[in-house]
Amino acid sequence: MAEFEKAHALNPNLADGRYAHALMQVGRAAEAVEFMQQVMLHDPLPPGMYLSWLGNSYYLLGRYEEAFATLSVGAQRMPDYPSILVWLAAAAAQTGRDHDARASAARLMHLQPDFTIASWLNFIRLVPIDEANLNEGLRRAGLPN
């Protein structure tokens, strides 16, 4: 984080989406959304990964409709990327789109048959409140504990 913050201070026009991802990971999802929106102003055809990180941040803010919409577009661009399917399943579940949640979960389990919520949360290491939020969505989507 210190390196990204230094780079951003030195260059306020920094357009590296990885900074938004890092912000999201450390519990600063609102800043991540704001930063990613600025990055995407400079790139009208952002990489699918940027949509994933923006959608993740929307999700952690409880902006589930925006998360679902953003992650859906990202998943169309990266249909075999397990991470986006994790977040898409959770966002779909949180918005009551049970069919979409189950479909995303099934696609994820096809790509990664050993997936569990516990192993995923251990891997991504979110702050506790964000971890609980994602855990709830993944359980609602029917993914294995």
VOGU-3710 file (C-alpha; in Angstrom, 3 decimals, decimal comma):
1> maefekahal> 0,000/0,000/0,000  2,798/2,386/0,867  4,316/2,033/-2,607  0,996/2,623/-4,352  0,247/5,620/-2,148  3,675/7,078/-2,879  3,186/6,519/-6,614  -0,251/8,144/-6,478  1,093/11,114/-4,536  3,870/11,571/-7,096
11> npnladgrya> 1,488/11,127/-10,021  -2,125/12,072/-9,283  -2,984/10,785/-12,784  -1,931/7,258/-11,851  -4,135/4,864/-13,793  -3,067/1,494/-12,398  -6,098/-0,578/-11,473  -4,001/-2,700/-9,122  -4,083/0,216/-6,699  -7,889/-0,048/-6,548
21> halmqvgraa> -7,571/-3,780/-5,930  -5,138/-3,156/-3,080  -7,468/-0,536/-1,563  -10,372/-2,995/-1,697  -8,315/-5,728/-0,071  -7,483/-3,584/2,964  -11,018/-2,420/3,703  -11,041/0,785/1,661  -13,642/-0,205/-0,919  -15,134/3,288/-1,242
31> eavefmqqvm> -11,738/4,677/-2,212  -11,252/1,744/-4,575  -14,512/2,551/-6,386  -13,615/6,214/-6,702  -10,117/5,420/-7,971  -11,291/2,756/-10,429  -13,961/5,059/-11,821  -11,230/7,623/-12,524  -9,033/4,987/-14,151  -11,901/3,858/-16,344
41> lhdplppgmy> -12,548/7,426/-17,546  -9,172/7,164/-19,271  -9,907/3,727/-20,714  -13,392/3,282/-22,149  -12,639/-0,405/-22,845  -11,131/-1,464/-19,536  -9,661/-4,933/-19,069  -12,065/-7,460/-17,588  -9,931/-7,552/-14,471  -10,748/-3,910/-13,781
51> lswlgnsyyl> -14,442/-4,747/-13,930  -13,811/-7,562/-11,484  -12,073/-5,297/-9,001  -14,691/-2,559/-9,353  -17,492/-5,093/-8,906  -15,777/-6,553/-5,843  -15,577/-3,099/-4,318  -19,234/-2,379/-5,049  -20,091/-5,683/-3,391  -18,134/-4,869/-0,233
61> lgryeeafat> -19,959/-1,545/-0,003  -23,300/-3,342/-0,113  -24,002/-1,933/-3,574  -25,066/-5,353/-4,792  -26,998/-4,267/-7,891  -23,992/-2,327/-9,185  -21,738/-5,221/-8,244  -23,908/-7,685/-10,149  -24,092/-5,489/-13,255  -20,342/-4,799/-13,296
71> lsvgaqrmpd> -19,313/-8,372/-12,533  -21,705/-9,710/-15,181  -19,956/-7,700/-17,881  -16,568/-8,768/-16,534  -17,628/-12,426/-16,516  -18,684/-12,149/-20,162  -15,161/-10,998/-20,967  -13,480/-13,571/-18,703  -15,865/-16,549/-18,490  -13,219/-18,930/-17,166
81> ypsilvwlaa> -11,801/-16,666/-14,460  -12,756/-18,303/-11,138  -12,382/-15,159/-9,031  -14,997/-13,188/-10,933  -17,393/-16,130/-10,689  -16,960/-16,185/-6,902  -17,938/-12,542/-6,566  -20,662/-12,794/-9,232  -22,291/-15,719/-7,414  -22,287/-13,724/-4,164
91> aaaqtgrdhd> -23,659/-10,568/-5,814  -26,376/-12,524/-7,585  -27,370/-14,179/-4,313  -27,468/-10,859/-2,459  -29,780/-9,384/-5,107  -32,167/-12,337/-5,053  -31,070/-13,661/-8,440  -31,010/-17,254/-7,245  -30,803/-18,745/-10,731  -27,805/-16,562/-11,630
101> arasaarlmh> -26,166/-17,281/-8,272  -26,501/-21,036/-8,754  -25,306/-20,823/-12,368  -22,204/-18,861/-11,390  -21,537/-21,241/-8,505  -21,918/-24,251/-10,804  -19,526/-22,742/-13,363  -17,034/-22,029/-10,589  -17,282/-25,579/-9,242  -16,750/-26,939/-12,754
111> lqpdftiasw> -13,558/-24,880/-13,099  -12,377/-25,391/-9,524  -13,967/-28,573/-8,071  -12,109/-28,268/-4,761  -13,433/-24,750/-4,059  -14,607/-24,029/-0,533  -15,663/-20,758/1,018  -13,182/-21,204/3,856  -10,227/-21,775/1,542  -11,227/-18,816/-0,631
121> lnfirlvpid> -11,550/-16,450/2,315  -8,227/-17,668/3,671  -6,638/-17,024/0,268  -7,921/-13,485/-0,288  -7,549/-12,232/3,315  -10,138/-9,479/3,578  -10,673/-7,378/6,678  -13,112/-9,159/9,043  -16,260/-7,159/8,222  -15,689/-7,596/4,482
131> eanlneglrr> -14,943/-11,286/4,948  -18,251/-11,747/6,789  -20,101/-9,899/4,025  -18,621/-12,064/1,263  -19,088/-15,225/3,315  -22,812/-14,482/3,602  -23,221/-14,019/-0,154  -21,268/-17,174/-0,979  -23,353/-19,229/1,451  -26,542/-17,821/-0,085
141> aglpn> -25,214/-18,836/-3,503  -24,958/-22,412/-2,266  -21,186/-22,795/-2,404  -19,609/-25,356/-0,072  -18,253/-24,209/3,259
//
